[in-house]
Amino acid sequence: MPAPRPATTVLLVRPSVPGEPNSILEVFMVVRHQAIDSFSGALVFPGGKLEDADGDARLRERCGGADKIAAEELKFRVAGVREAFEECGILLARKRGQRAVIAAAELKGIEDRWRVKLAKDEATIIDLVEAEDLELATDLMVPYAHWITPTFAPKRFDTWFFLAEAPEDQIALHDGSESVDSVWIGAQAAIDEAAAGKRTLVHATFKNLELLVEGKTVAGAIAAAGARKIVTVQPWVETRDGKRYLHIPPDAGYRNLFRELPPTAGR
């Protein structure tokens, strides 16, 4: 059984109607390249594995709200900021000493200088924040869920999910390498398209989309996430009446605690 690798996923949300915060939220999702060995072809939230540099002690003074965030959690948040920037060009950061997140006009130059370098491991997140004199907006990332891949999976991840409102004027776009398409989509629409066979959703993505549906608006989803106790979810398989079901803990806050598995899954 492989040990799970630490990873982070970011649910970037915005109102579906610009300028109307009470409109139903939509979430940014990407389609994984078929050649990627994890979740190939699936519609997923941006994210990826932690890097050693995400836990660099020098980052602590460059992270918003770091005095209220444990070091172990902070590196997952840093990884989320980095992955969102690498994978979709959204940078949750501000100029040091300022409150507002970087505007699109200023982001363009930062993206030109750093996005490809980070993606190719030619630079680290600490290089970026020091050179551009930035503070990562880790204070805007709300812990949303914690999932560990089932023990039967050939590749396993220990993943923290974070919820964040996308900066209003930054434009999200997939990177064209790990991800080949992207979409802003309503959570229920993503679920419905998967049910119709138009999309592929892995179980963790599907369940967290269900939670987003319940949140309805950006403010509602953020408030619900802040009030919810995070329970670690590591699905397991049970067999009943000759059928096999994937289960999750009843106290994790999700509806529909089990789903039937195809005959070949989880063996």
URNORRA-V785880 format. One record per residue. RES is the residue in one small letter. SS is DSSP state (H for helix, E for strand, L for the rest). PHI is phi in whole degrees, 0 to 359 (none if undefined). Layout:
# URNORRA-V785880
res:RES ss:SS phi:PHI
res:RES ss:SS phi:PHI
This chain:
# URNORRA-V785880
res:m ss:L phi:none
res:p ss:L phi:290
res:a ss:L phi:287
res:p ss:L phi:289
res:r ss:E phi:266
res:p ss:E phi:298
res:a ss:E phi:210
res:t ss:E phi:226
res:t ss:E phi:232
res:v ss:E phi:239
res:l ss:E phi:263
res:l ss:E phi:273
res:v ss:E phi:236
res:r ss:E phi:205
res:p ss:E phi:294
res:s ss:L phi:290
res:v ss:L phi:248
res:p ss:L phi:305
res:g ss:L phi:82
res:e ss:L phi:240
res:p ss:L phi:297
res:n ss:L phi:270
res:s ss:L phi:286
res:i ss:L phi:303
res:l ss:E phi:287
res:e ss:E phi:229
res:v ss:E phi:237
res:f ss:E phi:274
res:m ss:E phi:225
res:v ss:E phi:236
res:v ss:E phi:257
res:r ss:E phi:291
res:h ss:L phi:300
res:q ss:L phi:298
res:a ss:L phi:277
res:i ss:L phi:286
res:d ss:L phi:279
res:s ss:L phi:245
res:f ss:L phi:63
res:s ss:L phi:302
res:g ss:L phi:78
res:a ss:L phi:275
res:l ss:E phi:274
res:v ss:E phi:224
res:f ss:L phi:279
res:p ss:E phi:301
res:g ss:E phi:165
res:g ss:E phi:175
res:k ss:E phi:287
res:l ss:L phi:292
res:e ss:L phi:247
res:d ss:H phi:306
res:a ss:H phi:294
res:d ss:H phi:296
res:g ss:H phi:259
res:d ss:L phi:302
res:a ss:H phi:300
res:r ss:H phi:293
res:l ss:H phi:287
res:r ss:H phi:303
res:e ss:H phi:282
res:r ss:H phi:248
res:c ss:E phi:238
res:g ss:L phi:296
res:g ss:L phi:71
res:a ss:H phi:298
res:d ss:H phi:293
res:k ss:H phi:250
res:i ss:L phi:239
res:a ss:L phi:297
res:a ss:H phi:303
res:e ss:H phi:296
res:e ss:H phi:288
res:l ss:H phi:300
res:k ss:H phi:293
res:f ss:H phi:291
res:r ss:H phi:294
res:v ss:H phi:302
res:a ss:H phi:300
res:g ss:H phi:296
res:v ss:H phi:299
res:r ss:H phi:298
res:e ss:H phi:296
res:a ss:H phi:298
res:f ss:H phi:290
res:e ss:H phi:297
res:e ss:H phi:272
res:c ss:H phi:223
res:g ss:L phi:77
res:i ss:L phi:268
res:l ss:L phi:242
res:l ss:L phi:276
res:a ss:E phi:203
res:r ss:E phi:223
res:k ss:E phi:297
res:r ss:L phi:304
res:g ss:L phi:89
res:q ss:L phi:253
res:r ss:L phi:262
res:a ss:L phi:280
res:v ss:L phi:292
res:i ss:L phi:308
res:a ss:L phi:279
res:a ss:H phi:301
res:a ss:H phi:298
res:e ss:H phi:282
res:l ss:H phi:297
res:k ss:H phi:306
res:g ss:H phi:293
res:i ss:H phi:297
res:e ss:H phi:297
res:d ss:H phi:299
res:r ss:H phi:278
res:w ss:H phi:233
res:r ss:H phi:299
res:v ss:H phi:292
res:k ss:H phi:301
res:l ss:H phi:295
res:a ss:H phi:297
res:k ss:L phi:268
res:d ss:L phi:60
res:e ss:L phi:269
res:a ss:L phi:206
res:t ss:L phi:243
res:i ss:H phi:296
res:i ss:H phi:292
res:d ss:H phi:301
res:l ss:H phi:297
res:v ss:H phi:292
res:e ss:H phi:288
res:a ss:H phi:293
res:e ss:H phi:262
res:d ss:L phi:54
res:l ss:E phi:251
res:e ss:E phi:241
res:l ss:E phi:289
res:a ss:L phi:275
res:t ss:H phi:294
res:d ss:H phi:289
res:l ss:H phi:269
res:m ss:L phi:264
res:v ss:E phi:260
res:p ss:E phi:304
res:y ss:E phi:241
res:a ss:E phi:194
res:h ss:E phi:221
res:w ss:E phi:238
res:i ss:E phi:240
res:t ss:L phi:302
res:p ss:L phi:305
res:t ss:L phi:294
res:f ss:L phi:279
res:a ss:L phi:287
res:p ss:L phi:290
res:k ss:L phi:237
res:r ss:L phi:234
res:f ss:E phi:225
res:d ss:E phi:254
res:t ss:E phi:245
res:w ss:E phi:264
res:f ss:E phi:258
res:f ss:E phi:234
res:l ss:E phi:253
res:a ss:E phi:210
res:e ss:E phi:282
res:a ss:L phi:291
res:p ss:L phi:305
res:e ss:L phi:301
res:d ss:L phi:255
res:q ss:L phi:279
res:i ss:L phi:254
res:a ss:L phi:273
res:l ss:L phi:208
res:h ss:L phi:299
res:d ss:L phi:278
res:g ss:L phi:82
res:s ss:L phi:243
res:e ss:L phi:293
res:s ss:E phi:240
res:v ss:E phi:250
res:d ss:E phi:202
res:s ss:E phi:207
res:v ss:E phi:200
res:w ss:E phi:271
res:i ss:E phi:214
res:g ss:L phi:293
res:a ss:H phi:299
res:q ss:H phi:292
res:a ss:H phi:297
res:a ss:H phi:296
res:i ss:H phi:297
res:d ss:H phi:296
res:e ss:H phi:293
res:a ss:H phi:293
res:a ss:H phi:297
res:a ss:L phi:275
res:g ss:L phi:83
res:k ss:L phi:273
res:r ss:L phi:226
res:t ss:L phi:248
res:l ss:L phi:238
res:v ss:L phi:285
res:h ss:H phi:300
res:a ss:H phi:298
res:t ss:H phi:297
res:f ss:H phi:302
res:k ss:H phi:294
res:n ss:H phi:283
res:l ss:H phi:295
res:e ss:H phi:302
res:l ss:H phi:296
res:l ss:H phi:297
res:v ss:H phi:302
res:e ss:H phi:294
res:g ss:H phi:290
res:k ss:L phi:68
res:t ss:L phi:251
res:v ss:H phi:300
res:a ss:H phi:297
res:g ss:H phi:295
res:a ss:H phi:293
res:i ss:H phi:294
res:a ss:H phi:296
res:a ss:H phi:296
res:a ss:H phi:295
res:g ss:H phi:293
res:a ss:H phi:269
res:r ss:L phi:272
res:k ss:L phi:285
res:i ss:L phi:278
res:v ss:L phi:250
res:t ss:E phi:297
res:v ss:E phi:248
res:q ss:L phi:235
res:p ss:L phi:301
res:w ss:E phi:224
res:v ss:E phi:253
res:e ss:E phi:234
res:t ss:E phi:248
res:r ss:E phi:221
res:d ss:L phi:52
res:g ss:L phi:79
res:k ss:E phi:249
res:r ss:E phi:250
res:y ss:E phi:232
res:l ss:E phi:268
res:h ss:E phi:250
res:i ss:L phi:231
res:p ss:L phi:298
res:p ss:H phi:290
res:d ss:H phi:265
res:a ss:H phi:276
res:g ss:L phi:93
res:y ss:L phi:258
res:r ss:L phi:279
res:n ss:L phi:52
res:l ss:L phi:284
res:f ss:E phi:214
res:r ss:E phi:216
res:e ss:E phi:288
res:l ss:L phi:264
res:p ss:L phi:299
res:p ss:L phi:305
res:t ss:L phi:266
res:a ss:L phi:282
res:g ss:L phi:72
res:r ss:L phi:253
